[in-house]
Amino acid sequence: MPAVETVRGTVDVDGLGRTLMHEHVFVLSTENVENYGAGDWWDEEEKVADAVAKLRELTERGITTIADPTVWGLGRYIPRIQRINEQVPDLNIIVATGIYTYHDIPFQFLHRGPGTMLDEGPDPMIADFTRDLTEGIAGTGVKAAFLKCAVDAPGLTSGVERILRAVAATHRETGAPVTVHTESSVHAGRTVVDLLGKEGVDLTKVVIGHAGDSNDLDYLMELADTGAILGMDRFGLDVINPTENRVATLVSLCERGYTDRVVLSHDTSCFIDWFGPDPATVPAMQPNWNYRHISDDVLPALRDAGVGEAQIDQMLVDNPRRYFSRSTTPR
């Protein structure tokens, strides 16, 4: 039976249960926290306790797994996640490897790799990603189970392209599935499926993150028809696309037979430092952007619109299970 790596060890994919496929525990800049947070707005114990309380609300609603695509660029720090997961043992947390940027690669790779002044063979990102997937992250013993990168409004910059190609190469070597943050307003999903498809990535193992920011059914069906999975994964982020629009679009996709190409989530976090140090800022700005919204509001709305329980289970259970099942032999 296929298994998947989680923060607390290997889990049978049949045991993942209801899964939210794009949730962060924390989104942070390590330098911001270390230089400006301590003694001011960052209290480690307080933030850990708050995260534990918020994640317990998920398990109380029957969610048993989250995929956390927090990678380099978003503040991944596995020891903190381990501490939190120990206190929420009924929740599987699946972590990722990769790099999150809209423009340039980190300076640590800028002068190393193909075409650079230190052209020493394969891109060193591939080795780092592979080690995270096969050996574990930073001596923690926790293995990543999927790859994460991004294509936003700037498009396929040289740095973004290099990361996508390194992600594709790692996928080919390991079979690990891929999630890509995309900017739907510029139809960045098309860029993703085109490049990754040409790089030999199995598109049935690719989530087009934030596809649900768009209500363009032609665009969404075009992506799904490649085999890729639509990330309807920002429920509650109403400033981009209100919940009622997201629900209506999802209902239309279900009616058209695309339930097997959809996963659900919020893309929220226990704390994100992008909007300043006050933890009340995000709830005041986006009151629905929390872990409870899908269970409390979205699923009832889907049911009222005629979406059946089997379809809901397909999106929350079956599709994540299929995504994390390594059914093909890596090349």
Secondary structure, DSSP 8 states (H G I E B T S, - for coil): --EEEETTEEEEGGG--SEESS--SEE--HHHIIIIIBTTTB-HHHHHHHHHHHHHHHHHTT--EEEE---BTTT--HHHHHHHHHH-TT-EEEEEEEB--SS---HHHHTBSTTSTB--SS-HHHHHHHHHHHT-STTS-----EEEEEE-TT-S-HHHHHHHHHHHHHHHHH---EEEEE-GGGTHHHHHHHHHHHTT--GGGEEEETGGG---HHHHHHHHHTT-EEEE--TT-TTTS-HHHHHHHHHHHHHTT-GGGEEE-----SEEGGG-S-TTHHHHH-TT-STTHIIIIIHHHHHHTT--HHHHHIIIIIHHHHHH---S---
